[in-house]
């Protein structure tokens, strides 16, 4: 069995025979860690620190909407109705969803065309800045022109919401800053299988993890997280964060987190129907983490004592962890005999035949 802090190669049990150099180099090295209150506090602190850092990077002050390509503007010059024709004629019938909105469309280079002004660059400007620029240009043709600029249709900036929401798809960003809670609300809210503890915001080449449960528990307002143009908000399913419970349990299962994204060692054992009283050895309960890496962590807890289950109810599991319950000594002996008996029977049969 493990001893605390010992180095292991390959299987959970200590290898008694030396291996070839090539095999030894390829075998993963793991460190056994005894689960106690200090380890649990360290694991919780590490998770909270990582998620809090991501949330802080996304909490920025809201900015004023700036015009971009494909936005549609309404520009009104008061006391000059002839300039209203620049916006196009009024539709004779009710507009259809596919019809372009009435107004001046910002072209792909960020410019608009307006009478007596010509081609004006507006991309990256606010409506008040565009208003001042158009008024200044019109002052060469009109005396003290009064200009109003508003956005008829916001089409330049959008985000994408995917995953466990009722209405996934693209959402347009308008003059009201798009927050995380706004995006979730406009996408119809979470489904029953959503993992609220592992939201993902993909911005450029970086992915941020957001834990709504932890933020609310710590008094942080998720509405302070601002989404930007081309962001992807992904709400994963709880199935994607499952933990594998194996060994001597009543029902080996892929345990899934609760709706708040939390899953403890005790929760996983409960979903697996607890220990098999006939074959399990509760003193040998292990949690294998980062099994795909070259240096997995193996946590051990003696669950024979009811007091130890208090620690199990506090120990947080992570996606793809493996919970393993070892068998008792009788089970091991029986399994060895079950492997040896066919070979013994075959040998006896061969001896009888040769006689």
Number of C-alpha atoms within 10 A of each C-alpha: 7 17 13 13 12 11 12 21 18 14 11 15 10 14 11 6 6 8 12 8 8 8 11 13 11 11 15 17 17 25 18 21 19 18 20 16 13 9 15 16 13 11 15 14 11 12 14 15 12 13 19 18 13 17 21 12 11 19 16 12 10 14 10 13 17 17 25 23 20 19 23 25 22 17 23 18 17 12 10 11 9 9 16 16 11 16 18 12 10 9 9 6 6 6 12 8 7 6 7 11 18 18 21 21 23 23 17 13 12 18 17 20 15 16 12 14 17 13 11 16 16 23 21 14 16 18 20 13 14 22 19 15 16 24 19 16 15 21 14 12 11 13 8 11 18 17 19 17 18 16 18 16 19 19 19 19 21 18 18 19 21 17 19 22 23 16 17 19 14 16 17 16 21 18 13 11 16 22 20 18 17 17 22 18 14 14 20 13 17 17 15 12 18 22 28 23 23 23 21 19 22 17 15 9 5 7 15 18 18 26 22 21 18 19 17 11 9 11 8 14 13 20 13 18 21 20 26 16 14 17 17 21 24 19 25 20 23 24 15 12 21 21 24 19 24 19 17 24 25 19 17 18 17 20 25 23 25 16 17 16 21 20 23 19 22 19 21 24 24 15 17 21 13 20 22 17 12 13 19 22 20 22 17 18 21 25 22 20 20 16 15 9 11 12 16 17 18 24 20 22 20 18 20 13 11 10 10 15 16 13 20 23 15 18 21 18 26 18 18 18 21 21 26 20 25 22 21 17 12 12 16 13 10 11 11 11 13 11 10 11 11 11 12 12 11 10 12 12 11 11 10 8 8 7 5
